[in-house]
Amino acid sequence: MGNNRLIRYGVLSVLLVFVLGSLLAGCAPAAGPVATPQQPAATSKPAASQPPSSTAAPANPTPPPPTVAKKPDKVIIAKGLSGASEMPLWVAKDMGFFAQNGIDAEIVTVEGGAVAVQALAGGKADFAHTGPALVNAALQGSDVVYVAGFLLKPPYALMVPPAITKPQDLKGKSIGINQVGGMSYDTTVRVIRSWGMDPAKDVTLVPAGSQANRVAALKGGTVASALVERPYDLVLEKDGFKRLVDFAGTDLLYLGGNLGTTRSFIAKNEDITRRVVKSWIEAIHAFKTRKDEVVKLFDTRLAGTKHEDNEAAWQFYVTDMLGGSAPFLSDIPIKAVTNVLEDLAHDIPEAAKANPESLLDLRFVKEFAASGYINKLYGR
């Protein structure tokens, strides 16, 4: 009995030693490779590749992390112009060009280009949609510049009742404009001077606000005439008013509804500025080529207008103001700036010495033009 127990213990001990030895051998590090002399590369053709084994590990077993969309960059754009000249902003916003370029644009409507530039210069807006008011601010020391163009001549008509037949009939009367210092103001002052009249003495310029407000003021007799753009001139024409002056028929180069910002903003946000300008260029292309959608925006955004007038306004802008089917480069000619400076020099002596090129930073417009992007948009 005792011997049998000892035999069993002995057998178990042997088995335990064997198992432990096997386990230790499996855990031991593998011997290092044996150095062999380098063999010359084979000169024969390699064997045809074999299909991979079904048991081989995948080349990329861990999938890459999902791409997280970058949050759009928020910008505030002060819109000081009303009427069809404001449409590039709404096209860029409502038709998705800002969003496509990673821009979350908040468009803030203010009364007149001068107020828009004040918001820009004061840091309350990143961009301003304005006319000559930006030049005035630059002459006073603001670091504002134009970065893209849209209207390069005044889009206005001076509308009057039938009793007024010549410019001298306006002497002693009132003219409705948007605000002092804006595009409608500068345009009106220029034409009054061209008549040999003094805008400070011979007429009264009344800041009546938006185009719709000017129409109402003229109809209601609050002002004797009003400077409006299409389609509002068509609205007044149907009520018996007529054009005393139509600037669209002139060759005057001027600063209309253009896009401005500050040099400091560009320095800190060059890529954002580039994408805003790209959205602007794409919006103008859409303005020119997608009539039905754009006219619907006219219908929605322009108070007090009718669809047929907005269709006529769209045709007018594309044909008479934007060069028809030709690519629109969003450039701003120096002559347009010079004309504004000449007008401002009557009241601001510094304007006569100002360098017009200092008011322009068109590097982004030129980039898109030089790369062929704008011509590609237009199928050229």
Sequence and secondary structure as in RCSB ss.txt:
>XXXX:A:sequence
MGNNRLIRYGVLSVLLVFVLGSLLAGCAPAAGPVATPQQPAATSKPAASQPPSSTAAPANPTPPPPTVAKKPDKV
IIAKGLSGASEMPLWVAKDMGFFAQNGIDAEIVTVEGGAVAVQALAGGKADFAHTGPALVNAALQGSDVVYVAGF
LLKPPYALMVPPAITKPQDLKGKSIGINQVGGMSYDTTVRVIRSWGMDPAKDVTLVPAGSQANRVAALKGGTVAS
ALVERPYDLVLEKDGFKRLVDFAGTDLLYLGGNLGTTRSFIAKNEDITRRVVKSWIEAIHAFKTRKDEVVKLFDT
RLAGTKHEDNEAAWQFYVTDMLGGSAPFLSDIPIKAVTNVLEDLAHDIPEAAKANPESLLDLRFVKEFAASGYIN
KLYGR
>XXXX:A:secstr
 HHHHHHHHHHHHHHHHHHHHHHHHHHS               S         TTS  S  S          EEE
EEEE   SGGGHHHHHHHHTTHHHHTTEEEEEEE SSHHHHHHHHHTTS SEEEESTHHHHHHHTT  EEEEE S
  S  EEEEE TT  SGGGGTT EEEES TTSHHHHHHHHHHHHTT  TTTTSEEEE  SHHHHHHHHHHTSSSE
EEEETTHHHHHHHTT EEEEEGGGS      SEEEEEHHHHHH HHHHHHHHHHHHHHHHHHHH HHHHHHHHHH
HSTT  HHHHHHHHHHIIIIIS TTS       HHHHHHHHHHHTTT GGGGG  GGGGB  HHHHHHHHTTHHH
HHTT 
